[in-house]
Amino acid sequence: MLIAPATRLRYLYEGPKRVGKGAPKRYDGKIDLKQPDFTRFELASESATQRIYSASANCVFLKATIRLFYVQYLDAQGQGQSYRPYFSTDVDLAADTLVSYYQARFHRTAEAGGVSDSRC
């Protein structure tokens, strides 16, 4: 599913367990989709045209842990020119599989609507 820019997403806390009373820390800051912290993402796949980053996150609206995929499209020099975030509630889904599902879905939609230039 594509993510709206106003969606509230949070990084999951992966640090040391807290000692003492109180609930353990679960979240570690908000995710800014316009400028994500790539140190918290893992590079799932890379090709000449795109890089796919992946991270587990918490979606406040869904009240669930999701898998966030950040697809960065590259220009001829290998620099990021645009991006598109996706997410899945299936946290075990592979990054390449999700991106291929969306590219196939929107390609079919573009053909059915009579659009000759599909922007997948």
C-alpha positions in Angstrom: 0.0 0.0 0.0 1.3 3.5 -0.7 1.8 5.7 2.3 0.3 9.2 2.7 2.9 11.8 3.8 0.9 12.6 6.9 0.9 9.0 8.1 2.5 8.7 11.6 5.1 6.0 11.7 7.6 5.3 14.5 10.8 3.4 14.6 10.8 0.3 16.8 13.2 0.5 19.8 16.0 -2.1 19.4 18.4 -1.0 22.2 19.2 -2.6 25.5 16.4 -3.6 27.9 15.5 -1.3 30.7 16.4 -2.3 34.2 14.0 -1.6 37.0 10.3 -0.8 37.2 8.2 0.4 34.4 7.2 -0.7 30.9 10.0 -1.4 28.4 10.6 1.2 25.8 8.9 0.2 22.5 9.4 3.1 20.1 12.4 5.2 19.2 11.2 8.4 17.4 9.1 9.3 14.4 9.9 8.4 10.8 10.2 11.3 8.4 9.3 9.9 5.0 10.9 12.9 3.2 14.3 12.4 4.8 14.4 9.0 6.4 17.3 7.9 8.6 18.9 5.3 6.4 21.0 4.0 9.3 17.8 2.5 10.7 16.9 0.8 7.3 18.6 -2.2 5.8 19.4 -2.3 2.1 17.1 -5.1 0.8 17.9 -4.9 -2.9 19.9 -2.8 -5.3 19.9 -2.5 -9.1 21.0 0.1 -11.7 17.7 1.9 -11.5 16.6 1.6 -7.9 17.5 0.8 -4.3 15.0 -0.8 -1.9 15.4 -0.2 1.8 13.4 -2.0 4.4 12.6 -1.6 8.1 10.1 -2.7 10.7 8.0 0.2 12.0 4.9 1.0 14.1 1.9 2.5 12.3 -0.1 4.6 14.8 -3.3 4.5 12.7 -3.3 0.7 12.3 -2.0 0.1 15.8 0.3 -2.6 14.4 3.8 -3.4 13.4 4.3 -3.0 9.7 7.2 -3.6 7.2 8.2 -0.3 5.6 9.8 -0.4 2.1 11.4 2.7 0.8 12.1 2.6 -2.9 14.7 5.1 -4.2 14.8 5.6 -7.9 18.2 6.4 -9.4 19.3 8.6 -12.3 22.0 7.6 -14.8 24.8 8.7 -12.3 23.4 6.5 -9.5 22.1 9.4 -7.5 18.6 9.3 -5.9 16.2 11.3 -7.9 12.8 10.3 -6.5 11.4 7.9 -3.9 8.3 6.0 -3.1 7.4 4.5 0.3 5.3 1.3 0.5 4.2 -0.8 3.5 2.9 -4.2 4.2 1.2 -5.7 7.3 2.9 -8.9 6.3 6.3 -8.4 8.1 7.8 -11.5 6.4 7.2 -10.3 2.8 10.3 -9.8 0.7 11.0 -6.3 -0.6 11.4 -7.4 -4.3 8.1 -9.3 -4.1 6.1 -6.3 -2.8 7.6 -3.8 -5.3 6.9 -6.2 -8.2 3.3 -6.6 -7.0 2.8 -2.8 -7.0 4.5 -2.3 -10.4 2.3 -5.0 -11.9 -0.8 -3.7 -10.3 -0.3 -0.1 -11.5 0.9 -1.2 -14.9 -2.4 -3.1 -15.5 -4.4 -0.1 -14.2 -2.6 2.2 -16.6 -3.2 -0.1 -19.6 -6.9 -0.5 -18.7 -7.3 3.2 -18.5 -5.9 3.8 -22.0 -2.7 5.5 -20.7 0.3 4.7 -22.9 3.0 6.0 -20.5 2.7 3.9 -17.3 4.9 5.3 -14.6 5.8 2.1 -12.7 
